[in-house]
C-alpha cells in the first residue's frame, strides 16, 4: 500500500517536472522570437550584410521638376551614404504631403515653402535646409494673350493660394496696374492645367514644372513671363526637415543635405544620367523635359536671408500669413554651409 502511494507520487512529480520543462522551453523560444521581431522592426530596411545598420530617412515629394535633386540623390548619391538610406514617398497633392510631414509620418519633404512656413507658424517644428531649385516657374498663357492686360476678365489657374506662383501672379498684376479682382483666379491640380488651357477653360496658369513646358511643347500655350522677369531670386520649393530629426540625427541630416547639393550640381553640369532619371520620375517626353530643364537652375541651393525676407514681406502684404517665422527660426543653413 505504501509502495503504491510512493509510485503515484513519483509519477505525479515526473509529470510536473515535464510540464515545467515544457513551459520553460516554450517561454524561452517565444522570448527569442520576440527579440528577433523587435530587432527587425527597429531596423526595417536598415540591416546591412555586415550587421551594421543605417537609418531610413523618409522624404515626401510630388513628381515635379522642382524636386529633381531628390531623384538624382536617391538614384546616384545613395551609394555614398554611410549613415542613412533614403525612402522617397510619393504623394498626389500638397495637402496629403503636408499632413504626412506635420504628423511625423515622414522626416522631410520637397515642398512649397509657403506651406511649410504656415505649418511652422501654427506650431509644427520644421526647418528649411535648402532650396529645391532656382527660377523654373513660367507664366503660360493661351496663344491669344500677348500681355498682362489681355488677361483682364479671364480665368487664371494657380496650384495653391499658399504658393510662390500666387505671389508671382500678384506681382505680375501689380506691375501692370492690375489686381486679383481684374481676373478670375482658381486653384487647379497641376496635372490638369495643360488640358484646361488647351480646352479653353482657362487663359493662363503659373505652376511648377514640367506642367508649363507641356503646353509650350504642344503649342497650346506660350510663355508670357519667366519667374526671374517678375521676382528675381524668388524662393519656391524647398527641402524641409522636421527639426526633431535634425536634432537627433545631425550626421544623417548633413549626409542627406550634402548628397542633395551634389545632386543639384550634377544636374547643372548636365550629367549623363539626368534625363533618364528625370523621365523615370516625371513620366514626360524628352522635348518637355528639355524645355523644363532650360528654364530651371539647381545652382547654389542655399536659402539666403534677404530672399527669405522678401518672401516673408510678400506673405504679410498679401495676407497669406499674419506672423511668418523670422529667418533664424525657420531656416537652418548650418548643414548646407558645411558642404564643401
TORDOBA-148493 format. One record per residue (C-alpha): y, z, x. Coordinates in steps of 0.1 Angstrom, whole numbers, always signed. Each point is the difference from the previous one (the first is absolute). Layout:
REM TORDOBA-148493
     v     w     u
     Y     Z     X
...
END
This chain:
REM TORDOBA-148493
     v     w     u
    +0    +0    +0
   +24   +10   +28
   -10   -32   +19
    +8   -22   -30
   +35   +16    -3
    +6    -6   +37
   -11   -37    -3
   +23    -5   -30
   +29   +16   +19
    -7   -22   +30
    -1   -32   -21
   +33   +10   -17
   +16    +7   +34
   -11   -34   +13
   +15   -18   -30
   +33   +19    +5
    +1   -10   +36
    -8   -36    -7
   +27    -2   -27
   +25   +17   +23
    -7   -25   +28
    +3   -29   -24
   +34   +12   -13
   +12    +6   +36
   -10   -35   +10
   +16   -16   -30
   +33   +19    +5
    +0   -10   +37
    -6   -37    -8
   +26    +1   -28
   +25   +15   +25
    -7   -27   +25
    +5   -26   -26
   +33   +15   -11
   +12    +1   +35
    -6   -37    +5
   +16    -9   -34
   +31   +21    +8
    +2   -17   +34
    -3   -34   -14
   +27    +7   -26
   +24   +13   +26
    -5   -30   +23
    -7   -28   -25
    +7   -32   +18
   +10   +19   +31
   -33    +6   +19
    -4   -21   +31
   -31   -10   +19
    +6   +26   +27
    +5   +28   -25
   +38    +2    +3
   +21    -3   -31
   +32   -18   -10
   +23    +8   -28
    +2   -25   -28
   +36    -7   -10
    +5   -16   -34
   +30   -23    -3
    +9   -16   -33
   +15   -35    -3
    +8   -28   -24
   -11   -35   +12
   +34   -12   +12
   +13   -15   +32
   +22   +31    +5
   -32   +20    +8
   -13   -26   +26
    +1   +25   +29
   -25   +21   -18
   -24   -28    -4
    +3   -10   +37
    -4   +36   +11
   -31    +4   -22
   -17   -31   +14
   +11    +0   +36
   +14   +34    +9
   -29   +20   -13
   -19    -7   +33
   +26   +20   +18
    -3   +31   -22
   -12   +32   +16
    +8   +25   -26
    +1   -19   -33
   -16   -26   -22
   +23   -17   -25
   -11    -6   -36
   +23   -23   -18
    +2    +7   -38
   +12   -30   -21
   +20    +6   -31
   +12   -24   -27
   +34   +17    -8
   +26   +23   +15
    -5   +27   -26
   -37    +2    +7
    +6    +1   +37
   +27   +27    -2
   -22   +22   -21
   -27    -2   +27
   +26    +8   +27
   +17   +28   -19
   -33   +17    -9
   -15    -2   +35
   -28   -25    -9
   +13   -20   +30
   +16   +11   +32
   +27   -26    +0
   +11   -34   -13
   +20   -31    +6
   +24    +4   -29
   +35    -8   -13
   +20   +26   +18
   +21    +8   -31
   -31   +11   -18
    -9   +24   +29
   +36   +12    +1
    -1    +9   -37
   -33   +18    +5
   +15   +20   +28
   +30    +8   -21
   -25   +14   -26
   -17   +22   +24
   -28   -21   +15
    -1    +6   +38
    +0   -36   +13
   +13   -14   +33
   +10   -36    +7
   -13    -8   +35
    +7   -37    +4
   +13   -31   -18
   -25   -24   -15
   +21   -30   +11
   +35   -13    +5
   +15   -26   -23
   -26   -19   -21
   +15    +3   -34
   +14   -32   -16
   +19    -8   -32
   -21   -27   -17
   +16   -20   -28
    -9   -30   -22
   +12   -34   +12
   +30    -1   -23
   +16   +32   +14
   +24    -8   +29
   +19   +33    +3
    +1   +35   -13
   +24    -9   -28
   -26   -24   -14
   -22   +31    -8
   +24   +13   -26
   -18    +5   -32
   -34    -7   +16
   -31   +21    +4
    -7   +13   +35
   -30   +20   +12
    -5   +28   +25
   -32   +20    +7
   +14   +35    -6
   +34   +16    -6
    -7   +23   +30
    -1   -29   +25
   +20   -17   +27
    -3   -31   -22
   +21   +17   -27
   +26   +11   +26
    +2   -36   +14
    +5   -14   -35
   +27   +26    -6
   +18   -10   +32
    -4   -37    -6
   +16    +3   -34
   +27   +23   +13
    +9   -26   +27
    +4   -26   -28
   +22   +23   -21
   -29    +6   -24
   -22   +29   -11
   -33    +7   -17
   +15    -5   -35
    +6   -37    +8
   -37    -8    -1
   -32   +14   -13
   -19   +19   +27
   -37    +7    -7
   -28   +16   +20
   -30   -22    +5
   -32    +3   +20
    +5   -20   +32
   -31   -23    -5
   +14   -11   -34
   +34   -11   +14
    -8   -35   +13
   -16   -10   -32
   +28   +15   -21
   +25   -20   +20
   -20   -32    -3
    -3    +4   -38
   +37    +7    -4
    -4   +36   -12
   +22   +12   +28
   +27   -18   +20
    -5   +19   +32
   -16   +30   +17
    +2   +22   +31
   -33   +14   +13
   -22    +7   +30
   -18   -28   +17
   -20   -22    -4
   +11    -4   -36
   +33   -16    +8
   -16   -25   +23
   -25   -10   -28
   +27   -15   -22
   +18   -17   +29
   -32   -15   +14
    -8   -13   -35
   +35   -14    -4
    +4   +20   -33
   +27   +21   +17
   +24    +1   +29
   +17   +26   +22
   +35   +10   -11
    +4   +28   +26
   -20   +18   +26
    +3   +38    +1
   +19    +0   +33
   +27   -22   -17
    +6   +28   -25
    -7   +32   +19
    -6    -2   +38
   -26   +24   +13
   -12    +9   -35
   -27   +26    -3
   -29    -9   -22
   -37    +8    +2
   -10   +28   +25
   -30   +18   +14
    +1   +34   -17
   -23   +29    +8
    -6   +34   -16
   +17   +26   +22
   -30   +23    -2
   -21   -28   +17
   +26    -4   +28
    +2   +38    +6
   -37    +5    +0
   -10   -31   +19
   +29   -10   +23
   -22   -18   +25
   -16   -20   -28
   +34    -8   -16
   +13   -12   +34
   -30   -22    +5
    +4   -15   -35
   +37    -8    +7
    -5   -13   +35
   -26   -26   -11
   +22    -8   -30
   +29    -8   +22
   -22   -20   +24
   -13   -20   -30
   +36    -9    -9
    +6   -12   +35
   -32   -21    -2
   +12   -16   -32
   +34    -8   +15
   -16   -16   +30
   -19   -22   -24
   -34   +13   +11
   -29   -24    -6
   -17   +22   -26
   +31    +7   -22
    -5   -28   -24
   -37    +6    -6
    +5   +38    -6
   +30    -6   -22
   -18   -25   -22
   -30   +24    -2
   +22   +27   -16
   +26   -21   -18
   -22   -29   -13
   +27   -26    +4
    +2   -36   +12
   +11    -8   +35
   +33   -16   -11
    +9   +31   -20
    -9   +23   +29
   +21   -21   +25
   +31    +3   -22
    -6   +37    -6
    -3    +7   +38
   +30   -22    +7
   +22   +23   -20
   -12   +33   +12
    +0   +20   +33
   -21   +29   +13
   +22    +6   +31
   +14   +36    +6
   -15   +19   -30
   +19   +32    +7
   +20   +13   -30
   +36    +5   +14
   +23   +26   -15
   +28   -24    -8
   -23   -23   -19
   -16   +28   -19
   +35   +15    -9
   +10   -34   -13
   -30    +0   -23
    +7   +36   -10
   +36    -9    -9
   -12   -29   -22
   -25   +22   -18
   +28   +25    -9
   +25   -28    -9
   -26   -16   -23
   -11   +33   -15
   -36    -6   +13
    +0   +35   +14
   +22   +31    -4
    -7   +15   +34
   -21   -22   +23
   -12   +20   +30
   +20    -2   +32
   -14   -20   +29
   -14   +29   +19
   -17   +14   -31
   -18   -32    -8
    -3   -21   +31
   -23   +11   +29
    +8   -23   +29
   -17   +22   +26
   -33   -19    -2
   +15   -35    +4
   +23   +12   +28
   -31    +9   +20
   -14   -35    -1
    +5   -17   +33
END
